[in-house]
């Protein structure tokens, strides 16, 4: 049976016992809540619902479904949300291959889609749409920022690695774009891969002076544990997707010293962020990851637009979203012409926390006001 979450944490009601008034707003969330990488979807959901609860509004209905990281299921759920539930807004997808399976059809049929995570290059460029907004990043951003940072830090022979799927190819393309130098080699792994012996052997045999990798979810845990036992001794760099607070605690001491780029950090010094981190810890008894921060910002962007107009007035609602008149946990936030953020990207280092467990510490800014390169291909 379909679950509906209505403006409260942990309050799930059957669709058969809830009537929706004509002017209420329906939001359909499809995200990954089971299987590998499910903590990403859980944190997006929890951050999003925290903002909805804090708003105090009783006219917003959030319908939540688990895509189990399956494009076919995500597509089917999206059709149900549009055709049966008549949602006004959709959100939630974590993985870029699922976004490519869902977003174009959703926006073509006149529904708004706000991405709290996946940012494939096609949706930022040639397949952009006026009803599509990405509140997180374009996939290249964090990786490109790390390329720029490693170049400034003097690393001359990086080897780079990512899974062979849209976000993986975007990751390495983004890195190379701002690294502006030659890389020793590019290694593409399989989605869901757990054995990295062959890749580690290639890295060992190379003359690389550093490793940059993008392996989100359980892939990163598997790689880092095997890396620690390999004895290969070169510095490790990545994006936050491989070094969130949940992953680095699962990895343990192998993560200490790794540097990673992120659009957000829990120790970023602004009042909105302080309040978010404190309230998330109080609500869920854990430190939020960047996925929770992105979910929180996505909900607050929607709320800021709803303060002035209902999504039924599509032109006015679109303009309200473009204005991005909300306080982001990141600080300054604005959209580029393709509805993707222009924002600072930070550098964090994994250190040993006061409890002896690995944690991220903000150490600086990698790139200010980064903007994706695909906006020039966007015709809106």
C-alpha positions in Angstrom: 0.0 0.0 0.0 1.2 3.5 -0.8 2.6 5.5 2.1 1.9 9.2 2.6 3.9 11.3 5.0 2.1 14.5 6.0 4.1 17.4 7.5 5.5 15.2 10.3 8.5 13.0 11.1 7.6 9.4 11.1 3.9 9.9 10.5 2.8 7.5 7.8 -0.9 7.4 6.8 -2.7 5.3 4.3 -4.1 7.1 1.2 -7.5 5.7 2.0 -7.8 7.7 5.2 -6.7 11.1 4.0 -8.7 13.6 2.0 -6.8 16.4 0.3 -8.3 19.8 -0.1 -8.3 21.3 -3.6 -5.6 23.9 -2.8 -3.3 21.5 -1.0 0.1 20.7 -2.6 1.1 17.2 -3.4 4.8 16.3 -3.5 5.9 12.9 -4.8 9.3 11.7 -3.5 10.9 8.7 -5.2 14.2 7.8 -3.5 16.4 4.9 -2.6 15.4 3.5 0.8 16.6 -0.1 0.4 19.6 -2.0 -0.9 23.0 -0.6 -1.6 23.4 3.1 -1.0 20.1 3.4 0.8 21.5 5.7 3.4 21.7 8.4 0.7 18.0 8.3 0.1 17.2 8.0 3.8 19.2 11.2 4.5 17.6 13.1 1.6 14.1 12.0 2.9 14.9 12.9 6.5 16.4 16.3 5.7 13.5 17.1 3.4 10.9 16.1 6.0 12.6 18.0 8.8 12.2 21.2 6.8 8.5 20.4 6.0 7.9 19.8 9.7 9.7 22.9 10.8 7.5 25.0 8.4 4.4 24.2 10.4 2.3 24.0 7.2 -0.7 21.7 7.1 -1.4 22.0 3.4 1.5 19.9 2.1 1.2 16.2 1.4 4.4 14.2 0.8 4.1 10.8 -0.8 7.2 8.7 -0.4 8.2 5.6 -2.4 11.3 3.4 -2.5 12.9 3.0 -6.0 15.3 0.3 -4.7 17.9 1.8 -7.1 16.0 0.4 -10.1 15.4 2.6 -13.1 12.3 0.5 -14.2 10.7 0.8 -10.8 11.5 4.5 -10.6 9.8 5.1 -14.0 6.8 3.1 -12.9 6.4 5.0 -9.6 6.8 8.3 -11.4 3.9 7.4 -13.8 1.8 6.4 -10.8 2.5 9.7 -9.1 1.5 11.7 -12.2 -1.4 9.7 -13.5 -3.0 8.4 -10.3 -2.0 10.8 -7.6 -1.8 14.0 -9.7 1.3 15.4 -7.8 2.3 19.0 -8.3 6.0 18.4 -7.7 8.4 15.5 -7.7 11.8 15.0 -6.1 14.1 12.5 -4.3 16.1 10.6 -6.9 19.7 9.8 -5.9 21.2 8.1 -8.9 21.9 9.7 -12.3 20.8 6.7 -14.3 17.4 6.8 -12.5 17.2 10.5 -13.1 17.7 10.0 -16.8 14.9 7.4 -16.8 12.4 9.6 -15.0 13.0 13.4 -15.2 12.6 14.0 -19.0 9.1 12.4 -19.0 8.0 14.1 -15.8 8.9 17.6 -17.0 7.5 17.1 -20.5 4.1 16.2 -18.9 4.1 19.5 -17.0 5.2 18.4 -13.5 7.9 20.2 -11.7 11.0 18.2 -10.7 13.5 19.4 -8.1 16.6 17.2 -7.8 18.1 16.9 -4.3 21.1 15.0 -5.6 21.6 13.5 -9.1 22.9 16.1 -11.6 23.7 14.4 -15.0 25.3 16.6 -17.6 22.5 16.0 -20.2 19.9 17.5 -17.9 22.1 20.6 -17.4 22.7 21.0 -21.1 20.9 19.7 -24.2 18.0 18.1 -22.2 17.4 21.0 -19.8 13.8 21.9 -19.1 12.0 24.9 -17.6 10.3 22.6 -15.1 13.6 21.0 -13.9 15.6 22.5 -11.1 18.7 20.9 -9.5 19.2 22.1 -5.9 22.3 20.1 -5.3 25.0 20.4 -8.0 25.8 19.4 -11.6 27.6 16.1 -11.4 31.0 17.6 -12.6 31.1 20.3 -9.9 32.7 18.6 -6.8 35.1 16.6 -9.0 36.1 19.6 -11.0 36.7 21.5 -7.8 39.0 18.7 -6.6 40.9 18.8 -9.9 41.5 22.5 -9.4 42.5 22.0 -5.7 45.0 19.2 -6.5 46.6 21.3 -9.3 47.0 24.2 -6.8 48.5 21.7 -4.3 51.2 20.6 -6.8 50.1 17.1 -7.7 51.3 16.4 -11.2 50.6 12.7 -11.9 47.1 11.8 -10.6 45.4 8.5 -11.5 41.6 8.8 -11.5 38.8 6.2 -11.1 35.0 6.0 -11.1 32.1 3.6 -12.0 31.0 3.4 -15.6 27.7 5.1 -15.4 26.5 8.7 -16.1 27.7 10.2 -12.8 31.0 8.4 -13.1 31.8 9.6 -16.6 30.7 13.1 -15.6 33.0 12.9 -12.5 36.2 12.2 -14.4 35.3 14.7 -17.2 34.7 17.3 -14.5 38.0 16.5 -12.8 40.0 16.8 -16.0 38.3 20.0 -17.0 39.6 22.0 -14.0 42.7 20.0 -13.4 44.0 21.3 -16.7 46.8 18.7 -17.0 47.6 15.2 -18.0 46.4 12.3 -15.8 48.4 9.0 -15.6 45.3 6.9 -16.4 41.5 6.7 -16.1 40.0 3.5 -14.5 36.3 2.7 -15.0 34.8 0.2 -12.6 31.4 -1.6 -12.6 28.4 -0.3 -10.7 28.1 -2.3 -7.4 31.6 -3.7 -7.7 33.1 -5.1 -4.5 36.5 -6.5 -5.5 39.1 -3.8 -6.5 42.2 -6.0 -6.6 42.8 -5.4 -10.3 42.4 -1.6 -10.0 44.7 -1.5 -7.0 47.3 -3.5 -8.9 47.1 -1.0 -11.8 47.5 1.9 -9.4 50.5 0.2 -7.7 52.2 -0.4 -11.0 51.7 3.2 -12.2 53.9 6.2 -11.4 51.0 8.2 -10.0 51.7 10.6 -7.2 48.0 10.7 -6.1 44.6 9.0 -6.5 41.3 10.7 -7.2 38.3 8.5 -7.1 34.5 8.6 -7.1 32.9 5.5 -5.6 29.6 6.4 -3.8 27.9 4.2 -1.2 29.1 0.7 -0.5 31.5 0.8 -3.4 33.7 3.3 -1.6 33.6 1.3 1.6 34.8 -1.8 -0.2 37.5 0.0 -2.0 38.9 1.8 1.0 39.1 -1.3 3.1 41.0 -3.1 0.4 43.2 0.0 -0.2 44.2 0.1 3.5 45.5 -3.5 3.3 47.2 -3.1 0.0 50.1 -1.1 1.3 50.0 1.4 -1.6 51.1 4.7 -0.2 49.9 7.7 -2.2 47.6 10.5 -1.0 43.8 10.0 -1.6 41.4 12.6 -2.8 37.7 12.4 -3.8 34.3 14.0 -3.6 32.1 14.0 -0.5 30.1 11.1 -2.0 32.8 8.7 -1.0 33.5 10.4 2.3 30.2 11.2 4.0 29.9 10.8 7.8 28.3 7.4 7.5 30.8 6.0 5.0 33.9 7.1 6.8 32.7 5.5 10.0 32.2 2.3 8.2 35.6 2.6 6.6 37.4 3.4 9.8 41.0 4.5 10.1 41.7 4.0 6.4 39.8 7.2 5.7 42.0 9.4 8.0 43.9 12.0 6.0 41.8 11.8 2.8 40.6 15.1 1.5 37.3 15.6 -0.2 35.3 18.3 -1.8 31.7 19.2 -0.8 29.1 21.9 -1.4 28.4 21.7 2.4 30.0 20.8 5.7 28.4 20.3 9.1 30.9 22.7 10.6 30.2 25.4 8.0 29.8 28.6 10.0 26.4 30.2 9.3 23.4 30.4 11.5 21.0 28.5 9.2 23.5 25.6 9.1 24.0 25.6 12.9 20.3 25.3 13.4 19.9 22.6 10.8 22.7 20.4 12.2 21.4 20.8 15.8 17.8 20.1 14.9 18.7 17.1 12.6 20.8 15.6 15.4 18.0 16.1 17.9 15.4 14.5 15.5 17.5 11.6 14.2 20.3 11.1 16.7 23.0 11.3 14.1 25.1 13.9 12.3 23.6 14.8 8.8 25.4 14.1 5.6 25.5 16.3 2.6 22.5 14.4 1.3 20.4 15.5 4.3 21.6 19.1 3.7 20.5 18.8 0.1 17.1 17.4 1.1 16.7 20.2 3.6 17.5 22.9 1.1 15.3 21.4 -1.6 12.3 21.4 0.8 13.0 25.0 1.9 13.3 26.1 -1.8 9.8 24.6 -2.4 8.5 26.2 0.7 9.8 29.6 -0.3 8.0 29.4 -3.6 4.8 28.2 -2.0 4.8 31.2 0.3 3.9 33.3 -2.8 2.1 31.0 -5.3 0.6 27.6 -5.9 2.2 25.3 -8.5 -1.1 25.4 -10.5 0.2 28.8 -11.7 3.1 27.3 -13.4 4.8 30.4 -14.7 4.6 32.2 -11.4 5.7 29.2 -9.5 8.7 28.7 -11.8 9.8 32.3 -11.3 9.5 31.9 -7.5 11.7 28.8 -7.7 14.3 30.7 -9.8 14.4 33.5 -7.2 15.7 31.0 -4.6 14.5 33.3 -1.8 15.4 31.0 1.1 18.2 30.7 3.6 20.5 27.8 2.5 22.6 25.8 4.8 25.4 26.5 2.3 25.2 30.2 2.7 24.8 32.1 -0.6 22.8 30.2 -3.2 21.6 31.1 -6.6 20.7 29.4 -9.9 22.4 29.7 -13.2 20.4 30.0 -16.5 20.0 26.2 -16.7 18.5 26.0 -13.2 21.7 24.5 -11.6 23.4 26.1 -8.6 26.3 28.6 -8.8 28.0 28.0 -5.5 31.2 27.6 -3.6 32.8 24.2 -3.3 34.7 23.4 0.0 37.5 21.1 0.9 37.2 18.8 3.9 39.8 16.5 5.5 38.9 13.3 7.3 40.3 13.5 10.9 39.9 11.6 14.1 37.1 13.1 16.1 36.8 13.5 19.8 35.1 10.2 20.1 37.9 8.4 18.2 35.9 7.9 15.1 36.6 9.5 11.7 34.9 12.7 10.9 35.1 15.5 8.3 36.7 18.9 9.2 36.3 21.9 6.9 39.8 23.2 5.8 39.1 25.7 3.1 37.5 26.6 -0.2 38.4 24.7 -3.4 36.6 26.9 -6.0 34.3 29.9 -5.5 31.1 30.4 -7.5 31.6 27.2 -9.6 29.2 26.9 -12.6 28.8 23.9 -14.8 30.0 24.1 -18.4 26.8 22.7 -19.9 24.6 25.8 -19.5 25.7 27.0 -22.9 24.0 23.9 -24.4 20.7 24.7 -22.6 18.0 26.3 -24.7 15.2 27.5 -22.4 
